[in-house]
Amino acid sequence: MPNIATVLKAEIVRLARKELRNEVQALKKTLTSARSEIGALKHRVSELEKAIKAAARASAKRAPVGAASPVEENGGESGGNFRFRAGGLASNRKRLGLSAADFGLLVGATGQSVYAWEARKSKPSGKSLQAIAALRGIGKREAARRLAELKEAA
Protein backbone atom coordinates (compact mmCIF):
# COMPACT_ATOMS: atom_id res chain seq x y z
CA MET A 1 0.00 0.00 0.00
CA PRO A 2 1.45 3.38 -1.05
CA ASN A 3 2.28 5.99 1.48
CA ILE A 4 -0.39 8.73 1.61
CA ALA A 5 2.29 11.43 1.85
CA THR A 6 3.92 10.39 -1.43
CA VAL A 7 0.56 10.14 -3.22
CA LEU A 8 -0.46 13.54 -1.90
CA LYS A 9 2.88 15.02 -2.92
CA ALA A 10 2.62 13.51 -6.41
CA GLU A 11 -0.90 14.90 -6.85
CA ILE A 12 0.19 18.37 -5.71
CA VAL A 13 3.13 18.31 -8.15
CA ARG A 14 0.82 17.21 -10.99
CA LEU A 15 -1.70 19.98 -10.31
CA ALA A 16 1.06 22.60 -9.93
CA ARG A 17 2.56 21.59 -13.30
CA LYS A 18 -0.86 21.79 -14.93
CA GLU A 19 -1.43 25.30 -13.56
CA LEU A 20 2.07 26.41 -14.57
CA ARG A 21 1.58 25.05 -18.10
CA ASN A 22 -1.57 27.16 -18.50
CA GLU A 23 0.15 30.28 -17.17
CA VAL A 24 3.22 29.74 -19.37
CA GLN A 25 1.06 29.31 -22.48
CA ALA A 26 -0.74 32.58 -21.72
CA LEU A 27 2.60 34.35 -21.24
CA LYS A 28 3.94 32.89 -24.50
CA LYS A 29 0.92 34.28 -26.38
CA THR A 30 1.42 37.69 -24.82
CA LEU A 31 5.14 37.61 -25.60
CA THR A 32 4.51 36.64 -29.22
CA SER A 33 2.05 39.48 -29.73
CA ALA A 34 4.44 41.94 -28.03
CA ARG A 35 7.31 40.84 -30.27
CA SER A 36 5.24 41.27 -33.42
CA GLU A 37 4.13 44.70 -32.23
CA ILE A 38 7.76 45.68 -31.54
CA GLY A 39 8.73 44.53 -35.02
CA ALA A 40 5.94 46.62 -36.55
CA LEU A 41 7.03 49.66 -34.52
CA LYS A 42 10.66 49.23 -35.60
CA HIS A 43 9.54 49.08 -39.22
CA ARG A 44 7.44 52.23 -38.76
CA VAL A 45 10.35 54.09 -37.12
CA SER A 46 12.61 53.07 -40.00
CA GLU A 47 10.12 54.41 -42.54
CA LEU A 48 9.75 57.68 -40.63
CA GLU A 49 13.53 58.15 -40.41
CA LYS A 50 13.78 57.64 -44.17
CA ALA A 51 11.01 60.19 -44.72
CA ILE A 52 12.77 62.71 -42.46
CA LYS A 53 16.05 62.28 -44.34
CA ALA A 54 14.29 62.71 -47.67
CA ALA A 55 12.51 65.84 -46.43
CA ALA A 56 15.79 67.26 -45.12
CA ARG A 57 17.49 66.66 -48.45
CA ALA A 58 14.57 68.25 -50.31
CA SER A 59 14.56 71.31 -48.03
CA ALA A 60 18.34 71.65 -48.35
CA LYS A 61 17.98 71.76 -52.14
CA ARG A 62 15.26 74.41 -51.92
CA ALA A 63 17.07 76.64 -49.36
CA PRO A 64 18.94 79.65 -50.77
CA VAL A 65 22.71 79.33 -50.83
CA GLY A 66 23.43 82.14 -48.34
CA ALA A 67 20.80 81.10 -45.79
CA ALA A 68 21.92 79.28 -42.67
CA SER A 69 20.22 76.06 -41.70
CA PRO A 70 18.24 75.90 -38.43
CA VAL A 71 20.94 73.69 -36.92
CA GLU A 72 23.62 76.31 -37.61
CA GLU A 73 21.47 79.14 -36.26
CA ASN A 74 21.07 77.25 -32.99
CA GLY A 75 24.81 76.84 -32.57
CA GLY A 76 25.06 73.35 -34.03
CA GLU A 77 28.21 71.99 -35.57
CA SER A 78 26.79 71.35 -38.99
CA GLY A 79 28.67 72.88 -41.88
CA GLY A 80 26.38 71.83 -44.70
CA ASN A 81 27.62 68.72 -46.40
CA PHE A 82 31.16 69.24 -45.11
CA ARG A 83 32.38 66.41 -42.94
CA PHE A 84 35.23 67.34 -40.61
CA ARG A 85 38.29 65.10 -40.39
CA ALA A 86 41.29 66.12 -38.32
CA GLY A 87 43.68 64.44 -40.74
CA GLY A 88 42.11 66.27 -43.68
CA LEU A 89 42.50 69.59 -41.91
CA ALA A 90 46.17 68.93 -41.16
CA SER A 91 46.93 67.80 -44.70
CA ASN A 92 45.13 70.81 -46.21
CA ARG A 93 47.04 73.18 -43.92
CA LYS A 94 50.34 71.56 -44.88
CA ARG A 95 49.37 71.56 -48.56
CA LEU A 96 48.82 75.30 -48.37
CA GLY A 97 52.14 75.73 -46.51
CA LEU A 98 50.53 77.57 -43.61
CA SER A 99 51.35 77.56 -39.92
CA ALA A 100 48.55 76.80 -37.50
CA ALA A 101 48.36 80.48 -36.53
CA ASP A 102 48.09 81.60 -40.17
CA PHE A 103 45.50 78.93 -40.94
CA GLY A 104 43.57 80.01 -37.83
CA LEU A 105 43.67 83.62 -39.03
CA LEU A 106 42.15 82.57 -42.37
CA VAL A 107 39.46 80.53 -40.62
CA GLY A 108 38.73 83.08 -37.90
CA ALA A 109 40.20 81.11 -35.00
CA THR A 110 43.44 80.93 -33.06
CA GLY A 111 46.43 78.76 -33.86
CA GLN A 112 45.82 76.88 -30.61
CA SER A 113 42.31 76.02 -31.79
CA VAL A 114 43.72 74.65 -35.03
CA TYR A 115 46.14 72.46 -33.07
CA ALA A 116 43.26 71.22 -30.89
CA TRP A 117 41.20 70.37 -34.00
CA GLU A 118 44.10 68.50 -35.56
CA ALA A 119 44.74 66.59 -32.30
CA ARG A 120 41.02 65.67 -32.13
CA LYS A 121 40.72 67.38 -28.75
CA SER A 122 37.87 69.57 -29.99
CA LYS A 123 35.75 70.15 -33.08
CA PRO A 124 35.32 73.40 -34.98
CA SER A 125 32.07 75.35 -34.76
CA GLY A 126 29.68 75.68 -37.69
CA LYS A 127 31.18 78.98 -38.89
CA SER A 128 34.70 77.58 -38.66
CA LEU A 129 33.63 74.47 -40.56
CA GLN A 130 32.31 76.62 -43.38
CA ALA A 131 35.55 78.61 -43.47
CA ILE A 132 37.59 75.39 -43.51
CA ALA A 133 35.46 74.07 -46.35
CA ALA A 134 36.01 77.30 -48.28
CA LEU A 135 39.80 76.85 -47.97
CA ARG A 136 39.74 73.35 -49.42
CA GLY A 137 39.62 74.43 -53.04
CA ILE A 138 42.18 77.22 -53.05
CA GLY A 139 45.87 77.08 -53.86
CA LYS A 140 48.96 78.38 -52.11
CA ARG A 141 48.94 81.72 -53.94
CA GLU A 142 45.31 82.42 -53.14
CA ALA A 143 45.87 81.46 -49.48
CA ALA A 144 48.89 83.78 -49.30
CA ARG A 145 46.88 86.61 -50.91
CA ARG A 146 43.98 86.21 -48.45
CA LEU A 147 46.39 86.02 -45.53
CA ALA A 148 48.15 89.21 -46.66
CA GLU A 149 44.80 91.00 -46.93
CA LEU A 150 43.82 89.90 -43.42
CA LYS A 151 47.17 90.99 -41.98
CA GLU A 152 46.91 94.34 -43.77
CA ALA A 153 43.44 94.96 -42.37
CA ALA A 154 44.62 94.18 -38.83
ChimeraX commands (.cxc) that place a marker at each C-alpha (Angstrom):
marker #1 position 0.00,0.00,0.00 radius 0.5
marker #1 position 1.45,3.38,-1.05 radius 0.5
marker #1 position 2.28,5.99,1.48 radius 0.5
marker #1 position -0.39,8.73,1.61 radius 0.5
marker #1 position 2.29,11.43,1.85 radius 0.5
marker #1 position 3.92,10.39,-1.43 radius 0.5
marker #1 position 0.56,10.14,-3.22 radius 0.5
marker #1 position -0.46,13.54,-1.90 radius 0.5
marker #1 position 2.88,15.02,-2.92 radius 0.5
marker #1 position 2.62,13.51,-6.41 radius 0.5
marker #1 position -0.90,14.90,-6.85 radius 0.5
marker #1 position 0.19,18.37,-5.71 radius 0.5
marker #1 position 3.13,18.31,-8.15 radius 0.5
marker #1 position 0.82,17.21,-10.99 radius 0.5
marker #1 position -1.70,19.98,-10.31 radius 0.5
marker #1 position 1.06,22.60,-9.93 radius 0.5
marker #1 position 2.56,21.59,-13.30 radius 0.5
marker #1 position -0.86,21.79,-14.93 radius 0.5
marker #1 position -1.43,25.30,-13.56 radius 0.5
marker #1 position 2.07,26.41,-14.57 radius 0.5
marker #1 position 1.58,25.05,-18.10 radius 0.5
marker #1 position -1.57,27.16,-18.50 radius 0.5
marker #1 position 0.15,30.28,-17.17 radius 0.5
marker #1 position 3.22,29.74,-19.37 radius 0.5
marker #1 position 1.06,29.31,-22.48 radius 0.5
marker #1 position -0.74,32.58,-21.72 radius 0.5
marker #1 position 2.60,34.35,-21.24 radius 0.5
marker #1 position 3.94,32.89,-24.50 radius 0.5
marker #1 position 0.92,34.28,-26.38 radius 0.5
marker #1 position 1.42,37.69,-24.82 radius 0.5
marker #1 position 5.14,37.61,-25.60 radius 0.5
marker #1 position 4.51,36.64,-29.22 radius 0.5
marker #1 position 2.05,39.48,-29.73 radius 0.5
marker #1 position 4.44,41.94,-28.03 radius 0.5
marker #1 position 7.31,40.84,-30.27 radius 0.5
marker #1 position 5.24,41.27,-33.42 radius 0.5
marker #1 position 4.13,44.70,-32.23 radius 0.5
marker #1 position 7.76,45.68,-31.54 radius 0.5
marker #1 position 8.73,44.53,-35.02 radius 0.5
marker #1 position 5.94,46.62,-36.55 radius 0.5
marker #1 position 7.03,49.66,-34.52 radius 0.5
marker #1 position 10.66,49.23,-35.60 radius 0.5
marker #1 position 9.54,49.08,-39.22 radius 0.5
marker #1 position 7.44,52.23,-38.76 radius 0.5
marker #1 position 10.35,54.09,-37.12 radius 0.5
marker #1 position 12.61,53.07,-40.00 radius 0.5
marker #1 position 10.12,54.41,-42.54 radius 0.5
marker #1 position 9.75,57.68,-40.63 radius 0.5
marker #1 position 13.53,58.15,-40.41 radius 0.5
marker #1 position 13.78,57.64,-44.17 radius 0.5
marker #1 position 11.01,60.19,-44.72 radius 0.5
marker #1 position 12.77,62.71,-42.46 radius 0.5
marker #1 position 16.05,62.28,-44.34 radius 0.5
marker #1 position 14.29,62.71,-47.67 radius 0.5
marker #1 position 12.51,65.84,-46.43 radius 0.5
marker #1 position 15.79,67.26,-45.12 radius 0.5
marker #1 position 17.49,66.66,-48.45 radius 0.5
marker #1 position 14.57,68.25,-50.31 radius 0.5
marker #1 position 14.56,71.31,-48.03 radius 0.5
marker #1 position 18.34,71.65,-48.35 radius 0.5
marker #1 position 17.98,71.76,-52.14 radius 0.5
marker #1 position 15.26,74.41,-51.92 radius 0.5
marker #1 position 17.07,76.64,-49.36 radius 0.5
marker #1 position 18.94,79.65,-50.77 radius 0.5
marker #1 position 22.71,79.33,-50.83 radius 0.5
marker #1 position 23.43,82.14,-48.34 radius 0.5
marker #1 position 20.80,81.10,-45.79 radius 0.5
marker #1 position 21.92,79.28,-42.67 radius 0.5
marker #1 position 20.22,76.06,-41.70 radius 0.5
marker #1 position 18.24,75.90,-38.43 radius 0.5
marker #1 position 20.94,73.69,-36.92 radius 0.5
marker #1 position 23.62,76.31,-37.61 radius 0.5
marker #1 position 21.47,79.14,-36.26 radius 0.5
marker #1 position 21.07,77.25,-32.99 radius 0.5
marker #1 position 24.81,76.84,-32.57 radius 0.5
marker #1 position 25.06,73.35,-34.03 radius 0.5
marker #1 position 28.21,71.99,-35.57 radius 0.5
marker #1 position 26.79,71.35,-38.99 radius 0.5
marker #1 position 28.67,72.88,-41.88 radius 0.5
marker #1 position 26.38,71.83,-44.70 radius 0.5
marker #1 position 27.62,68.72,-46.40 radius 0.5
marker #1 position 31.16,69.24,-45.11 radius 0.5
marker #1 position 32.38,66.41,-42.94 radius 0.5
marker #1 position 35.23,67.34,-40.61 radius 0.5
marker #1 position 38.29,65.10,-40.39 radius 0.5
marker #1 position 41.29,66.12,-38.32 radius 0.5
marker #1 position 43.68,64.44,-40.74 radius 0.5
marker #1 position 42.11,66.27,-43.68 radius 0.5
marker #1 position 42.50,69.59,-41.91 radius 0.5
marker #1 position 46.17,68.93,-41.16 radius 0.5
marker #1 position 46.93,67.80,-44.70 radius 0.5
marker #1 position 45.13,70.81,-46.21 radius 0.5
marker #1 position 47.04,73.18,-43.92 radius 0.5
marker #1 position 50.34,71.56,-44.88 radius 0.5
marker #1 position 49.37,71.56,-48.56 radius 0.5
marker #1 position 48.82,75.30,-48.37 radius 0.5
marker #1 position 52.14,75.73,-46.51 radius 0.5
marker #1 position 50.53,77.57,-43.61 radius 0.5
marker #1 position 51.35,77.56,-39.92 radius 0.5
marker #1 position 48.55,76.80,-37.50 radius 0.5
marker #1 position 48.36,80.48,-36.53 radius 0.5
marker #1 position 48.09,81.60,-40.17 radius 0.5
marker #1 position 45.50,78.93,-40.94 radius 0.5
marker #1 position 43.57,80.01,-37.83 radius 0.5
marker #1 position 43.67,83.62,-39.03 radius 0.5
marker #1 position 42.15,82.57,-42.37 radius 0.5
marker #1 position 39.46,80.53,-40.62 radius 0.5
marker #1 position 38.73,83.08,-37.90 radius 0.5
marker #1 position 40.20,81.11,-35.00 radius 0.5
marker #1 position 43.44,80.93,-33.06 radius 0.5
marker #1 position 46.43,78.76,-33.86 radius 0.5
marker #1 position 45.82,76.88,-30.61 radius 0.5
marker #1 position 42.31,76.02,-31.79 radius 0.5
marker #1 position 43.72,74.65,-35.03 radius 0.5
marker #1 position 46.14,72.46,-33.07 radius 0.5
marker #1 position 43.26,71.22,-30.89 radius 0.5
marker #1 position 41.20,70.37,-34.00 radius 0.5
marker #1 position 44.10,68.50,-35.56 radius 0.5
marker #1 position 44.74,66.59,-32.30 radius 0.5
marker #1 position 41.02,65.67,-32.13 radius 0.5
marker #1 position 40.72,67.38,-28.75 radius 0.5
marker #1 position 37.87,69.57,-29.99 radius 0.5
marker #1 position 35.75,70.15,-33.08 radius 0.5
marker #1 position 35.32,73.40,-34.98 radius 0.5
marker #1 position 32.07,75.35,-34.76 radius 0.5
marker #1 position 29.68,75.68,-37.69 radius 0.5
marker #1 position 31.18,78.98,-38.89 radius 0.5
marker #1 position 34.70,77.58,-38.66 radius 0.5
marker #1 position 33.63,74.47,-40.56 radius 0.5
marker #1 position 32.31,76.62,-43.38 radius 0.5
marker #1 position 35.55,78.61,-43.47 radius 0.5
marker #1 position 37.59,75.39,-43.51 radius 0.5
marker #1 position 35.46,74.07,-46.35 radius 0.5
marker #1 position 36.01,77.30,-48.28 radius 0.5
marker #1 position 39.80,76.85,-47.97 radius 0.5
marker #1 position 39.74,73.35,-49.42 radius 0.5
marker #1 position 39.62,74.43,-53.04 radius 0.5
marker #1 position 42.18,77.22,-53.05 radius 0.5
marker #1 position 45.87,77.08,-53.86 radius 0.5
marker #1 position 48.96,78.38,-52.11 radius 0.5
marker #1 position 48.94,81.72,-53.94 radius 0.5
marker #1 position 45.31,82.42,-53.14 radius 0.5
marker #1 position 45.87,81.46,-49.48 radius 0.5
marker #1 position 48.89,83.78,-49.30 radius 0.5
marker #1 position 46.88,86.61,-50.91 radius 0.5
marker #1 position 43.98,86.21,-48.45 radius 0.5
marker #1 position 46.39,86.02,-45.53 radius 0.5
marker #1 position 48.15,89.21,-46.66 radius 0.5
marker #1 position 44.80,91.00,-46.93 radius 0.5
marker #1 position 43.82,89.90,-43.42 radius 0.5
marker #1 position 47.17,90.99,-41.98 radius 0.5
marker #1 position 46.91,94.34,-43.77 radius 0.5
marker #1 position 43.44,94.96,-42.37 radius 0.5
marker #1 position 44.62,94.18,-38.83 radius 0.5
marker link #1:1,2 radius 0.2
marker link #1:2,3 radius 0.2
marker link #1:3,4 radius 0.2
marker link #1:4,5 radius 0.2
marker link #1:5,6 radius 0.2
marker link #1:6,7 radius 0.2
marker link #1:7,8 radius 0.2
marker link #1:8,9 radius 0.2
marker link #1:9,10 radius 0.2
marker link #1:10,11 radius 0.2
marker link #1:11,12 radius 0.2
marker link #1:12,13 radius 0.2
marker link #1:13,14 radius 0.2
marker link #1:14,15 radius 0.2
marker link #1:15,16 radius 0.2
marker link #1:16,17 radius 0.2
marker link #1:17,18 radius 0.2
marker link #1:18,19 radius 0.2
marker link #1:19,20 radius 0.2
marker link #1:20,21 radius 0.2
marker link #1:21,22 radius 0.2
marker link #1:22,23 radius 0.2
marker link #1:23,24 radius 0.2
marker link #1:24,25 radius 0.2
marker link #1:25,26 radius 0.2
marker link #1:26,27 radius 0.2
marker link #1:27,28 radius 0.2
marker link #1:28,29 radius 0.2
marker link #1:29,30 radius 0.2
marker link #1:30,31 radius 0.2
marker link #1:31,32 radius 0.2
marker link #1:32,33 radius 0.2
marker link #1:33,34 radius 0.2
marker link #1:34,35 radius 0.2
marker link #1:35,36 radius 0.2
marker link #1:36,37 radius 0.2
marker link #1:37,38 radius 0.2
marker link #1:38,39 radius 0.2
marker link #1:39,40 radius 0.2
marker link #1:40,41 radius 0.2
marker link #1:41,42 radius 0.2
marker link #1:42,43 radius 0.2
marker link #1:43,44 radius 0.2
marker link #1:44,45 radius 0.2
marker link #1:45,46 radius 0.2
marker link #1:46,47 radius 0.2
marker link #1:47,48 radius 0.2
marker link #1:48,49 radius 0.2
marker link #1:49,50 radius 0.2
marker link #1:50,51 radius 0.2
marker link #1:51,52 radius 0.2
marker link #1:52,53 radius 0.2
marker link #1:53,54 radius 0.2
marker link #1:54,55 radius 0.2
marker link #1:55,56 radius 0.2
marker link #1:56,57 radius 0.2
marker link #1:57,58 radius 0.2
marker link #1:58,59 radius 0.2
marker link #1:59,60 radius 0.2
marker link #1:60,61 radius 0.2
marker link #1:61,62 radius 0.2
marker link #1:62,63 radius 0.2
marker link #1:63,64 radius 0.2
marker link #1:64,65 radius 0.2
marker link #1:65,66 radius 0.2
marker link #1:66,67 radius 0.2
marker link #1:67,68 radius 0.2
marker link #1:68,69 radius 0.2
marker link #1:69,70 radius 0.2
marker link #1:70,71 radius 0.2
marker link #1:71,72 radius 0.2
marker link #1:72,73 radius 0.2
marker link #1:73,74 radius 0.2
marker link #1:74,75 radius 0.2
marker link #1:75,76 radius 0.2
marker link #1:76,77 radius 0.2
marker link #1:77,78 radius 0.2
marker link #1:78,79 radius 0.2
marker link #1:79,80 radius 0.2
marker link #1:80,81 radius 0.2
marker link #1:81,82 radius 0.2
marker link #1:82,83 radius 0.2
marker link #1:83,84 radius 0.2
marker link #1:84,85 radius 0.2
marker link #1:85,86 radius 0.2
marker link #1:86,87 radius 0.2
marker link #1:87,88 radius 0.2
marker link #1:88,89 radius 0.2
marker link #1:89,90 radius 0.2
marker link #1:90,91 radius 0.2
marker link #1:91,92 radius 0.2
marker link #1:92,93 radius 0.2
marker link #1:93,94 radius 0.2
marker link #1:94,95 radius 0.2
marker link #1:95,96 radius 0.2
marker link #1:96,97 radius 0.2
marker link #1:97,98 radius 0.2
marker link #1:98,99 radius 0.2
marker link #1:99,100 radius 0.2
marker link #1:100,101 radius 0.2
marker link #1:101,102 radius 0.2
marker link #1:102,103 radius 0.2
marker link #1:103,104 radius 0.2
marker link #1:104,105 radius 0.2
marker link #1:105,106 radius 0.2
marker link #1:106,107 radius 0.2
marker link #1:107,108 radius 0.2
marker link #1:108,109 radius 0.2
marker link #1:109,110 radius 0.2
marker link #1:110,111 radius 0.2
marker link #1:111,112 radius 0.2
marker link #1:112,113 radius 0.2
marker link #1:113,114 radius 0.2
marker link #1:114,115 radius 0.2
marker link #1:115,116 radius 0.2
marker link #1:116,117 radius 0.2
marker link #1:117,118 radius 0.2
marker link #1:118,119 radius 0.2
marker link #1:119,120 radius 0.2
marker link #1:120,121 radius 0.2
marker link #1:121,122 radius 0.2
marker link #1:122,123 radius 0.2
marker link #1:123,124 radius 0.2
marker link #1:124,125 radius 0.2
marker link #1:125,126 radius 0.2
marker link #1:126,127 radius 0.2
marker link #1:127,128 radius 0.2
marker link #1:128,129 radius 0.2
marker link #1:129,130 radius 0.2
marker link #1:130,131 radius 0.2
marker link #1:131,132 radius 0.2
marker link #1:132,133 radius 0.2
marker link #1:133,134 radius 0.2
marker link #1:134,135 radius 0.2
marker link #1:135,136 radius 0.2
marker link #1:136,137 radius 0.2
marker link #1:137,138 radius 0.2
marker link #1:138,139 radius 0.2
marker link #1:139,140 radius 0.2
marker link #1:140,141 radius 0.2
marker link #1:141,142 radius 0.2
marker link #1:142,143 radius 0.2
marker link #1:143,144 radius 0.2
marker link #1:144,145 radius 0.2
marker link #1:145,146 radius 0.2
marker link #1:146,147 radius 0.2
marker link #1:147,148 radius 0.2
marker link #1:148,149 radius 0.2
marker link #1:149,150 radius 0.2
marker link #1:150,151 radius 0.2
marker link #1:151,152 radius 0.2
marker link #1:152,153 radius 0.2
marker link #1:153,154 radius 0.2
view
